[in-house]
Amino acid sequence: MPKRSAKPKLGRLQKLDPTDYWQTQADLQQWLTEPETLELLSEATGLELSLPDAEETQPEAYTLLLAAEGEVALLAGYLGTPEAADLGCLLAWAAAAQATMVIWVAPAFAANVCQTLDWLEQTSEAMFLGVTVELWSIGKAAMAANFMPICGAVDDSDAELEESEVDEAEAALPTEPEPAPLTELQQENLDFWSGLCDRLDRVGSLVKAGAPSIEATMGFAIARAGFRLNAILDRDHKSLYTELLLSGIDAQPHFHLLAQDRASIADDIGLPLIWDGAGDQTCIVATTLPDVDLGDRSLWPTYQAWFCDCLERFYEAFFERIKQLDANSYQPLPRQRATDLNNALILPARPRG
């Protein structure tokens, strides 16, 4: 009997909150201008979109692209759900750029916004198109984005299908599978982070909680792209960590610029800090609480209070400093003078069980 060929294991799709990936609208706007993103957006909209050859300074709020026959397309990303009041900015940008195409990308659109974009598309000489962006994960291995035009200049050539044909097509679509049940450890993580999020909300913390995580790490936005506050449950070492994670090509310059102010930062935070700049594109400033027992739920409120206090201290100490960082201003020190930054405790790899 011939041996059956091995098939790859199928993963489970999970829809993600866009703010889990893009911390600010500037992050989303920058991602929209990447070549792979423009290619995906072009396929979804049926338009050939490209960045101009000339390197012109673009506004942070939107990007000007070239479309077919040299037409100017304005591409704007919105991280939340645009409301009717936000249309004013969009129209002002389009007028200033003399754009003949306007593409608005957001996770979702309010009904009145879709209605207005449809009306603008029908009555204006410019083309208006509203496009939703969805973010999906495939297990824990990868994330993928998906664009879907939903209002304005949407290709409605399929709208002429007979009603019976539409019903048959919808019936043939696969139903969304039930999500896999959480493991005991994932449920424990979810319960712990839910308690922390509730505490942050109750105290009115500057640190804004998103959806509780099922992983051993929960992240929080701070100041700008490339920086993230993380709360970490390290069961292997019976410790908790609060960290500022610096990532990207500017992680090293940003880390060393902050390190120049270590003494003042330590005074502001009032906690012993671990400075780990060993990674090329990942650096960490952290504090830890040792000898914890996460198996004892009666101690969770104490641990959650510790996280809440540490996150607040880190936020207050680093927020303005992060906003003022300029990687171009960093001048590396001679190796022998920078060795003191390499004796830090290296945190265990994530995710932690």
Helices and strands as residue ranges (DSSP letters): E 13-16, G 18-20, H 25-32, H 35-45, E 62-66, G 68-70, E 72-77, G 84-86, H 87-97, E 101-106, H 111-123, E 127-138, E 142-152, G 157-160, H 163-172, H 184-202, E 217-221, E 227-234, E 239-247, H 251-259, H 262-269, E 274-276, E 282-289, G 297-299, H 300-324, G 327-329, H 335-338, G 339-342
